[in-house]
Each structure stands twice: as structure tokens, then as C-alpha cells.
Amino acid sequence: MSYTSDEVVARIERLSITRLETWVAEDCVRPETADGDATFTETDLARLRLLCTLRDDFEVNEAALPLVLSLLDQLHGVRRVLRHLTEAVERQPKPVRDEIARIFSETSGR
């Protein structure tokens, strides 16, 4: 489902149209655009809620928000890669999985 700017502001209590436009301009959130109108996905709404939380609850200053978002995006990317790696390891024969576990244990200090 997609939402207009007005619908997004109505759904997210702490979000104003000015704040939304600022975060779009700063590339913190990237709505789809068609005929000059921005539309937002559920993922965009989640990101906007996160931005409100970072700004209002954690008092992250406006200038630092893009950096914090970039770090969070990188972290999510690493988690996705690790999940795929785990799935690949799980498809290996048991002796291979056991050897991977043994080497991991040795190198990670576990």
C-alpha cells in the first residue's frame, strides 16, 4: 500500500509536513514519485517513525540523522548477509557444518 504525504502525517503523530519535507530533501527517506507527487510505502513509514524516535526521544541532532541512518542501514545489510551465509552453511553436509563450527569457535574465542 502507498500513502500520500498528508496520509503519512496523519498516521505518524509526531510528524509534521515540514519535518517530512525536510527529511525527504535530506534523502533520509526516499518516496516514490509519480507526476510530481510523492508516495510512501510501509517501509518508509517505519523509517519515518524511527526518525521521529531518534530525533525526539534520543535527541539526535538533525545534522547527525543521516549518519545514524547510514550506520543503521549498514548494520541491516550486514545482518542480511550473515543470514544468507547462515542459510548457506545450513545446507552443507553435517561434517562440513561441524568443521565450520569448530573453526568459528576457535577464531571467535568461544
HUFENBEL-V304085 format. One record per helix or strand of 2 or more residues. SS is the DSSP state (h for helix, s for strand). FROM is the first residue (numbers start at 1). TO is the last residue. If there is no record, write none. Layout:
BEGIN
SS&FROM&TO + SS&FROM&TO
END
This chain:
BEGIN
h&5&11 + h&17&25 + s&32&34 + s&37&40 + h&42&57 + h&62&90 + h&94&108
END
